[in-house]
């Protein structure tokens, strides 16, 4: 006889065998006892939590020769056929494979006929959300007015994909994920009958790997028995599941909380030597730190955590000296790191740097001390009254210069000549450049910003151009500037280009003026900040120095 996997061999056969779904079992049994069985049911929940098993048990309860009964006998022809999945009047349909409207039409034809040798014709449709919209529409009328001899049981992991018109015609039962202690208890019952030796810690690892799914946990148990035989050690189990030992995880968290980066790196080296995945290691750290946070904030953490009492006590000892803020920062960093490790080409380096960072973070207590210092600053300022900010210095507007070019003596003294003013005070060189920019001529406006105005004797306009840009001053450029200047000054303008080899001998360009203004402004900002009473008090309390000034008022000059 071929081997039967544990998930099928130990499939629940009675309502009382449904682990973790007592609310469903009790409701269905009450409906049978009170003879108030609906014609359509929807079983929803995660994979492997007992939806299909419950559907089969319900079908046996309705069609048992001694029923309807809450405890089907399991030995009558109807019960035996349903248990083997061969019931003549119980149809198990895979919704993922029979998605079309033709499949539902065939079902509707079949439903018209009375059952062969049972009380009801029962249709169990698994993964019903995979049916097409047309198939659902074909099913609507049958669900609304089904024959007395027909019952429907739908099972799905994604109820939100089912049309509301179908949902409204069904009684819905939500199957919960099975808790780790319940899964572990069921596994203990099974291995005792299978005569396999596994420790409670090992069963806890298998139960936890199922993630709330009994079927997943049984599949893992099958794999473990195939690998280890009838005697399963915790070490073999960890190697098979790819899990890092619990002791190694606890030591890693302890090293981080004690700010021992070297110890944390040595523990990570052991993780690598044992061939464990760094991402798996990080995921287990996340689960462990989550448990520490819950222990800090919950009076009864056992209700929220899938750990035995001895494990909880060990975690309480580890979390006792830790600060809640530190644990929350640790958890946030590890969650981000787990996502980064999925894409990292250097997983060990990534994990090493994160452990060093976590072991070097200042404690939340130190941050609290910093807050106290800030409060001391506030009290000191309040005692002396709120200081008034230093008034912004008004910029000095230079007097207009004469139209004549600067005398050579200024150049001989090393002074940079000033730009000539325009004959018309409303038409400046800066205004011309802005006018060109508004005309969407960025290449010309950028070139004029880097150039200097040498003479402004309309209709003559002499422009000094840096040597590195002089090659751009061709006939086409000159003509374009003349046309734009003529439009700006409202008269014909003749433009002359002059190459400037030494920029220090020419008036400053608009670009140079802007840089100088920014430099002067930054200097004024630093001076004003250094003189501010609040800043002085902060420097006195913290013993620091001003590193950077960022203006918050764009109107400050």
C-alpha positions as MATLAB code, in Angstrom:
seq = 'XXXXXXXXXXXXXXXXXXXXXXXXXXXXXXXXXXXXXXXXXXXXXXXXXXXXXXXXXXXXXXXXXXXXXXXXXXXXXXXXXXXXXXXXXXXXXXXXXXXXXXXXXXXXXXXXXXXXXXXXXXXXXXXXXXXXXXXXXXXXXXXXXXXXXXXXXXXXXXXXXXXXXXXXXXXXXXXXXXXXXXXXXXXXXXXXXXXXXXXXXXXXXXXXXXXXXXXXXXXXXXXXXXXXXXXXXXXXXXXXXXXXXXXXXXXXXXXXXXXXXXXXXXXXXXXXXXXXXXXXXXXXXXXXXXXXXXXXXXXXXXXXXXXXXXXXXXXXXXXXXXXXXXXXXXXXXXXXXXXXXXXXXXXXXXXXXXXXXXXXXXXXXXXXXXXXXXXXXXXXXXXXXXXXXXXXXXXXXXXXXXXXXXXXXXXXXXXXXXXXXXXXXXXXXXXXXXXXXXXXXXXXXXXXXXXXXXXXXXXXXXXXXXXXXXXXXXXXXXXXXXXXXXXXXXXXXXXXXXXXXXXXXXXXXXXXXXXXXXXXXXXXXXXXXXXXXXXXXXXXXXXXXXXXXXXXXXXXX';
ca = [
       0.000    0.000    0.000;
       1.313    3.436   -0.898;
       2.305    5.829    1.886;
      -0.386    8.238    3.050;
       0.928   11.619    4.131;
       0.163   12.740    7.666;
      -2.094   15.611    6.545;
      -4.431   13.063    4.871;
      -3.983   10.254    7.378;
      -4.904   12.508   10.293;
      -7.537   14.609    8.530;
     -10.338   15.506   11.014;
     -13.324   13.149   10.738;
     -15.600   14.736   13.353;
     -16.526   18.282   14.313;
     -14.658   17.859   17.586;
     -11.455   17.077   15.642;
     -11.394   20.549   14.056;
      -8.621   22.196   16.060;
      -9.006   25.938   16.617;
     -12.375   26.213   14.813;
     -14.708   25.535   17.725;
     -16.920   28.502   16.795;
     -17.631   26.941   13.389;
     -18.145   23.432   14.727;
     -20.588   24.564   17.409;
     -22.662   26.657   14.994;
     -22.954   23.840   12.446;
     -23.864   21.301   15.128;
     -26.557   23.637   16.501;
     -27.989   24.097   13.008;
     -28.228   20.318   12.528;
     -29.776   19.771   15.967;
     -32.369   22.524   15.435;
     -33.067   21.402   11.829;
     -32.190   24.884   10.567;
     -29.596   23.961    7.938;
     -29.153   26.661    5.303;
     -28.830   25.715    1.647;
     -25.526   27.582    0.965;
     -22.413   28.056    3.109;
     -19.219   29.996    2.571;
     -16.107   28.858    4.449;
     -13.318   31.450    4.369;
      -9.863   31.564    5.924;
      -6.150   30.992    5.367;
      -4.826   27.805    3.783;
      -4.644   24.636    5.825;
      -6.978   25.671    8.668;
      -9.715   23.067    8.021;
     -12.169   24.537    5.494;
     -12.380   21.508    3.200;
     -12.223   19.097    6.135;
     -15.153   20.908    7.766;
     -17.091   20.734    4.481;
     -16.602   16.940    4.319;
     -17.568   16.464    7.980;
     -20.683   18.567    7.410;
     -21.547   16.519    4.324;
     -21.186   13.276    6.328;
     -23.307   14.722    9.132;
     -26.121   15.531    6.695;
     -25.983   12.298    4.662;
     -25.118    9.761    7.380;
     -27.647    6.910    7.402;
     -28.123    7.557   11.121;
     -28.611   11.289   10.645;
     -28.705   14.111   10.124;
     -26.453   13.923   13.162;
     -23.738   15.997   14.811;
     -21.580   12.854   15.085;
     -21.565   10.908   11.804;
     -20.898    7.211   12.323;
     -18.083    6.954    9.815;
     -18.937    3.339    8.936;
     -22.084    3.562    6.846;
     -21.653    3.497    3.044;
     -22.332    7.225    2.753;
     -19.744    8.178    5.431;
     -17.141    5.811    3.993;
     -17.593    7.179    0.462;
     -17.354   10.821    1.587;
     -14.276   10.093    3.724;
     -12.588    8.547    0.673;
     -13.652   11.484   -1.524;
     -15.829    9.182   -3.677;
     -19.329   10.128   -2.570;
     -21.890    9.522   -5.331;
     -24.007   12.428   -4.155;
     -21.218   14.648   -2.813;
     -19.401   16.525   -5.581;
     -16.064   18.163   -4.828;
     -15.324   20.702   -7.554;
     -12.070   22.626   -7.983;
     -13.056   26.187   -8.751;
      -9.612   26.926  -10.193;
     -10.013   24.232  -12.877;
     -13.723   24.653  -13.603;
     -13.978   28.401  -14.015;
     -16.219   28.644  -17.067;
     -19.935   29.182  -17.433;
     -20.295   25.792  -19.161;
     -19.067   24.026  -16.014;
     -21.746   25.770  -13.937;
     -24.423   24.975  -16.515;
     -23.481   21.318  -16.238;
     -23.767   21.613  -12.443;
     -27.228   23.151  -12.814;
     -28.324   20.270  -15.008;
     -27.022   17.787  -12.481;
     -28.719   19.472   -9.531;
     -32.196   18.909  -10.995;
     -32.039   15.179  -10.343;
     -32.644   13.620   -6.950;
     -29.690   12.088   -5.073;
     -28.950    8.448   -5.871;
     -28.836    6.932   -2.379;
     -28.337    9.857    0.023;
     -30.452   12.464    1.723;
     -28.909   15.478   -0.080;
     -26.875   16.288   -3.135;
     -23.992   18.348   -1.759;
     -21.711   20.481   -3.933;
     -18.378   21.480   -2.393;
     -16.624   24.094   -4.561;
     -13.064   24.817   -3.440;
     -11.343   28.123   -4.351;
     -14.712   29.417   -5.493;
     -13.286   32.920   -6.022;
     -11.598   31.609   -9.195;
     -14.934   31.282  -11.030;
     -15.536   33.751  -13.832;
     -18.162   36.494  -13.590;
     -20.351   34.654  -16.100;
     -20.061   31.476  -14.028;
     -21.141   33.368  -10.901;
     -24.086   34.863  -12.772;
     -25.132   31.402  -13.940;
     -25.033   30.241  -10.322;
     -27.158   33.067   -8.925;
     -30.642   31.734   -9.724;
     -29.799   28.286   -8.422;
     -28.500   29.741   -5.142;
     -31.580   31.894   -4.731;
     -34.124   29.081   -5.250;
     -32.332   25.749   -4.944;
     -34.187   22.421   -4.833;
     -34.800   21.001   -1.358;
     -32.370   18.145   -1.931;
     -29.343   20.379   -2.738;
     -26.764   21.999   -0.466;
     -23.794   24.184   -1.475;
     -20.557   24.602    0.455;
     -18.063   27.114   -0.952;
     -14.485   27.399    0.311;
     -12.091   30.249   -0.445;
      -9.005   32.037    0.826;
     -10.037   35.320   -0.834;
     -13.680   36.152   -0.068;
     -13.262   39.755   -1.243;
     -13.123   38.460   -4.840;
     -16.587   36.914   -4.638;
     -19.483   39.067   -5.965;
     -21.700   40.530   -3.279;
     -24.737   38.909   -4.952;
     -23.235   35.484   -4.139;
     -22.160   36.476   -0.621;
     -25.660   37.669    0.253;
     -27.075   34.224   -0.494;
     -24.649   32.306    1.746;
     -24.074   31.808    5.447;
     -20.466   32.845    5.996;
     -18.044   31.173    8.423;
     -14.604   32.677    8.966;
     -11.972   30.104    9.900;
      -9.221   31.458   12.140;
      -5.527   30.752   12.011;
      -4.699   28.042   14.519;
      -2.633   29.172   17.501;
       0.829   27.714   18.031;
      -0.082   25.892   21.300;
      -3.090   24.250   19.596;
      -0.996   23.126   16.623;
       1.705   21.866   18.967;
      -0.847   19.906   20.982;
      -2.225   18.250   17.849;
       1.301   17.411   16.665;
       2.063   15.818   20.046;
      -1.063   13.661   19.725;
      -0.028   12.553   16.222;
       3.630   11.705   16.940;
       2.647    9.752   20.049;
       0.488    7.534   17.851;
       3.167    7.426   15.158;
       5.756    6.490   17.831;
       8.129    9.337   16.918;
      10.252   11.056   19.569;
      10.461   14.867   19.326;
      11.046   17.298   22.195;
       8.555   19.998   23.114;
      11.017   22.622   21.842;
      11.245   20.772   18.525;
       7.468   20.565   18.205;
       7.276   24.278   18.970;
       9.641   24.959   16.048;
       7.544   22.816   13.694;
       4.284   24.396   14.886;
       5.706   27.890   14.511;
       6.895   27.134   10.963;
       3.285   26.399    9.973;
       2.269   30.018   10.528;
      -1.177   29.079   11.822;
      -1.777   26.365    9.191;
      -2.213   22.810   10.475;
      -1.607   21.356    7.021;
       1.685   23.253    6.626;
       2.817   22.077   10.055;
       1.949   18.442    9.213;
       3.810   18.699    5.910;
       6.867   19.939    7.798;
       6.496   17.104   10.305;
       6.393   14.626    7.410;
       9.638   16.066    6.061;
      11.289   15.983    9.490;
      10.407   12.319   10.058;
      11.654   11.404    6.579;
      14.976   13.138    7.306;
      15.562   12.166   10.938;
      13.650    8.931   11.407;
      11.830    8.111   14.632;
      14.222   10.052   16.902;
      14.411   13.764   16.024;
      17.007   15.961   17.751;
      16.610   19.708   18.081;
      19.890   20.306   16.229;
      18.843   18.192   13.249;
      15.513   19.981   13.230;
      17.151   23.409   13.156;
      19.448   22.373   10.317;
      16.539   20.994    8.312;
      14.341   24.058    8.782;
      17.239   26.475    8.279;
      16.540   28.077   11.647;
      19.164   29.769   13.786;
      19.380   28.288   17.273;
      17.336   30.098   19.877;
      20.383   30.529   22.098;
      22.254   32.286   19.286;
      19.351   34.671   18.716;
      19.047   35.515   22.401;
      22.798   36.122   22.635;
      22.686   38.427   19.601;
      19.904   40.564   21.135;
      21.759   40.614   24.447;
      24.966   41.800   22.735;
      23.074   44.628   21.017;
      21.352   45.760   24.218;
      24.689   45.682   26.075;
      26.313   47.789   23.311;
      28.843   45.010   22.571;
      29.396   45.293   18.813;
      32.358   42.881   18.773;
      30.333   40.106   20.389;
      27.470   40.702   17.948;
      29.853   40.323   14.989;
      31.304   37.089   16.407;
      27.785   35.682   16.751;
      27.016   36.664   13.169;
      30.132   34.782   12.099;
      28.699   31.657   13.739;
      25.495   32.174   11.766;
      27.560   32.214    8.570;
      29.632   29.180    9.601;
      26.480   27.131   10.173;
      25.286   28.057    6.674;
      22.163   29.908    7.802;
      20.530   32.541    5.631;
      21.215   36.075    6.868;
      17.702   37.068    5.863;
      16.268   34.172    7.875;
      18.454   35.272   10.793;
      17.096   38.819   10.529;
      13.493   37.580   10.326;
      13.963   35.549   13.499;
      15.486   38.579   15.231;
      12.411   40.606   14.234;
      10.106   37.984   15.775;
      12.187   37.893   18.934;
      12.320   41.681   19.390;
       8.579   41.871   18.741;
       8.126   39.432   21.616;
      10.297   41.623   23.865;
       8.188   44.701   23.036;
       4.947   42.849   23.781;
       6.357   41.611   27.080;
       7.159   45.227   27.978;
       3.666   46.560   27.290;
       1.277   43.638   27.961;
       0.360   42.309   31.376;
      -0.500   38.882   29.919;
       1.882   38.463   26.946;
       1.161   34.750   26.700;
      -2.161   35.533   25.014;
      -0.336   37.416   22.238;
       2.777   35.250   21.824;
       3.204   31.647   20.727;
       5.756   30.742   23.381;
       5.794   28.303   26.283;
       5.947   29.624   29.842;
       9.652   28.741   30.165;
      10.420   30.634   26.946;
       8.403   33.628   28.147;
      10.333   33.706   31.403;
      13.609   33.705   29.490;
      12.391   36.630   27.386;
      11.253   38.538   30.493;
      14.762   38.260   31.912;
      16.263   39.545   28.646;
      13.838   42.472   28.336;
      14.023   43.601   31.974;
      17.003   46.020   31.637;
      15.997   47.161   28.131;
      14.287   50.460   27.403;
      11.036   50.334   25.394;
      12.239   53.101   23.046;
      15.435   51.140   22.388;
      13.451   48.016   21.518;
      11.166   49.937   19.159;
      14.128   51.492   17.349;
      15.752   48.073   17.169;
      12.606   46.543   15.696;
      12.184   49.289   13.060;
      15.793   48.956   11.917;
      15.624   45.163   11.667;
      12.386   45.273    9.643;
      13.999   47.650    7.140;
      17.149   45.503    7.043;
      15.144   42.356    6.279;
      13.752   44.045    3.164;
      17.212   45.326    2.157;
      18.756   41.856    2.485;
      16.420   40.537   -0.213;
      18.170   42.811   -2.754;
      21.661   43.057   -1.303;
      24.677   41.627   -3.142;
      26.608   41.653    0.150;
      24.186   40.196    2.747;
      26.845   39.507    5.384;
      28.308   43.010    5.099;
      24.816   44.517    5.267;
      23.985   42.527    8.403;
      27.348   43.316   10.011;
      26.961   47.066    9.539;
      23.422   46.960   10.930;
      24.559   45.095   14.046;
      27.395   47.601   14.571;
      24.933   50.475   14.147;
      22.423   48.957   16.580;
      25.123   48.270   19.152;
      26.348   51.871   18.845;
      23.027   53.713   19.094;
      22.747   55.975   22.135;
      20.348   54.716   24.745;
      16.895   56.200   25.062;
      17.959   57.295   28.562;
      20.679   59.474   27.028;
      18.087   61.051   24.755;
      15.944   61.751   27.800;
      18.914   63.522   29.403;
      19.206   65.664   26.292;
      15.540   66.573   26.558;
      16.113   67.658   30.150;
      18.905   69.960   28.988;
      16.554   71.493   26.428;
      14.003   72.052   29.169;
      16.731   73.761   31.216;
      17.358   76.114   28.269;
      13.648   76.921   28.100;
      13.477   77.664   31.832;
      16.529   79.891   31.670;
      15.136   81.841   28.744;
      11.731   82.127   30.400;
      13.321   83.516   33.567;
      15.013   86.275   31.589;
      12.089   86.939   29.283;
      11.850   85.968   25.647;
      14.727   87.662   23.810;
      13.997   89.717   20.775;
      15.733   88.638   17.584;
      18.477   90.850   16.269;
      17.073   93.226   13.699;
      18.110   92.472   10.150;
      20.570   94.946    8.787;
      19.294   96.913    5.859;
      21.319   96.638    2.697;
      23.294   99.686    1.681;
      22.209  100.906   -1.745;
      25.181  102.385   -3.611;
      24.766  105.791   -5.209;
      24.475  105.804   -8.995;
      27.793  105.963  -10.767;
      28.633  108.326  -13.601;
      28.336  107.093  -17.145;
      32.051  107.442  -17.752;
      34.116  104.252  -17.437;
      36.213  103.883  -14.288;
      39.612  105.632  -14.440;
      42.675  103.463  -15.046;
      44.014  104.357  -11.620;
      41.398  102.081  -10.019;
      42.627   99.161  -12.079;
      46.187   99.949  -11.085;
      45.086   99.834   -7.447;
      43.647   96.352   -7.982;
      40.015   97.430   -7.639;
      37.401   95.760   -9.815;
      35.658   98.428  -11.984;
      31.935   98.942  -11.549;
      29.389   98.347  -14.268;
      28.203  101.480  -16.094;
      24.668  102.576  -15.437;
      22.085  102.974  -18.170;
      21.126  106.374  -19.518;
      17.541  105.544  -18.585;
      17.376  104.477  -14.943;
      14.437  102.167  -15.633;
      16.340  100.151  -18.234;
      19.220   98.358  -16.474;
      21.605   95.651  -17.636;
      19.977   93.225  -15.184;
      16.588   94.187  -16.598;
      17.793   93.365  -20.111;
      19.005   89.918  -19.021;
      15.707   89.232  -17.250;
      13.857   90.423  -20.372;
      15.814   87.911  -22.484;
      15.029   85.127  -19.999;
      11.305   85.954  -20.116;
      11.454   85.697  -23.912;
      12.490   82.047  -23.392;
      15.993   82.451  -24.779;
      17.893   80.529  -22.052;
      21.117   80.146  -24.034;
      21.447   83.893  -24.618;
      20.383   84.859  -21.083;
      22.901   82.425  -19.568;
      25.686   83.871  -21.744;
      24.773   87.464  -20.791;
      24.743   86.549  -17.067;
      28.360   85.397  -17.358;
      29.351   88.526  -19.317;
      30.049   92.096  -18.138;
      28.585   95.364  -19.342;
      31.530   97.573  -20.452;
      29.692  100.516  -22.054;
      26.044  101.495  -22.168;
      25.922  104.468  -24.555;
      22.774  103.812  -26.522;
      22.465  102.978  -29.306;
      25.927  101.463  -28.602;
      26.139   98.523  -26.175;
      29.603   97.060  -25.453;
      29.645   93.626  -23.789;
      32.761   92.103  -22.277;
      32.735   88.354  -22.729;
      34.990   85.902  -20.822;
      37.590   84.250  -23.019;
      36.046   80.773  -22.548;
      32.727   81.996  -24.003;
      34.037   84.391  -26.652;
      33.838   81.740  -29.363;
      30.030   81.762  -28.990;
      29.840   85.423  -29.984;
      29.206   84.830  -33.695;
      27.130   86.875  -36.102;
      23.928   84.991  -35.371;
      24.323   85.539  -31.616;
      25.061   89.247  -32.139;
      21.991   89.699  -34.337;
      19.733   87.941  -31.827;
      20.994   90.100  -28.936;
      20.561   93.288  -30.967;
      16.960   92.385  -31.784;
      16.158   91.602  -28.149;
      17.923   94.763  -26.898;
      16.087   96.907  -29.454;
      12.785   95.497  -28.202;
      13.800   96.136  -24.580;
      15.178   99.694  -25.024;
      12.548  100.615  -27.654;
      15.233  101.825  -30.061;
      17.738  100.376  -32.453;
      20.820   98.990  -30.639;
      24.287   98.172  -31.967;
      26.053   95.448  -29.959;
      29.833   95.106  -29.715;
      31.624   92.101  -28.201;
      34.973   92.488  -26.486;
      37.043   89.563  -25.251;
      38.005   89.785  -21.577;
      41.105   87.740  -20.740;
      41.422   89.006  -17.169;
      38.036   89.035  -15.467;
      39.399   91.111  -12.587;
      39.777   94.099  -14.961;
      36.133   94.045  -16.039;
      33.021   95.054  -14.093;
      31.407   92.154  -12.237;
      28.961   89.998  -14.163;
      25.479   89.363  -12.808;
      26.619   85.838  -11.887;
      29.519   87.202   -9.831;
      27.280   89.749   -8.121;
      24.842   87.047   -7.099;
      27.600   84.892   -5.622;
      28.953   87.878   -3.687;
      25.500   88.718   -2.349;
      25.017   85.148   -1.150;
      28.407   85.208    0.579;
      27.628   88.516    2.298;
      24.192   87.267    3.300;
      25.607   84.083    4.839;
      28.137   86.120    6.771;
      25.395   88.391    8.138;
      23.290   85.358    9.074;
      26.160   83.833   11.075;
      26.858   87.131   12.849;
      23.196   87.602   13.777;
      22.840   83.982   14.940;
      25.966   84.178   17.105;
      24.619   87.319   18.813;
      21.158   85.902   19.468;
      20.557   85.411   23.246;
      18.797   82.061   22.733;
      21.709   80.684   20.715;
      24.184   81.997   23.277;
      22.293   80.224   26.067;
      22.164   76.931   24.113;
      25.909   77.092   23.420;
      26.533   77.755   27.088;
      24.382   74.819   28.300;
      25.536   72.259   25.744;
      29.094   73.488   25.298;
      28.814   73.346   21.514;
      29.584   75.522   18.544;
      27.729   76.748   15.482;
      28.342   74.383   12.556;
      25.859   75.557    9.940;
      23.406   78.410    9.413;
      20.196   77.835    7.434;
      17.937   80.841    6.786;
      14.263   80.327    7.585;
      13.164   83.765    6.330;
      13.775   84.146    2.609;
      13.233   87.860    2.892;
      16.301   88.307    5.094;
      19.230   90.119    3.478;
];
